[in-house]
């Protein structure tokens, strides 16, 4: 069927057609269709597909099941910067599949007692660069006046970190119109002979969500977890979201 297409199904220009993932490859979509010119393919990926991959429930599924995007990275649900009860800042990162918290450098605190000036700060023991830079800066400023340098290494047990995350709850209408539009041409390459697709194209070309809503039925969207279950099932992943969990809360 794809041989019958001679021009881009979106802008209608006669141009070399590129491979388009009908379901975004960031969701492990495997169905590829040569139907878009290079410019339209790029615009849809940037303006439309990204709305779906960044949609809150989708990000939860991708993070939970390790689904990477084009960058090869799994979405990070937890904030990268978190705080303990004393206000110390920590950076979270993945290390060989484990979640690791690294203490960030604190401001330098200067105090003076009995004519002696003390400079204190804290940072992660692995942050050799920060330690060297701050020692070099003190050396340039005080030189021979420095009496000694002490390092005190501490280990935090049962560290409790607090932070917040924000997930996009706005239902991505345009991506579903894009999927339906491309499926239409995949199944019926001659569909424009019997169907007016002008408004669909206009909605996608101009990123017009209100116009797209004419073609996307949002039936039952109030039960967001059920939508997540359906998408999870369609990707071959057993649904694991709790029926009791609302679409507005995530515990971590």
Order of alpha helices (4+ residues) and beta strands (2+ residues): beta-beta-alpha-alpha-alpha-beta-beta-beta-beta-beta-alpha-alpha-alpha-alpha-alpha
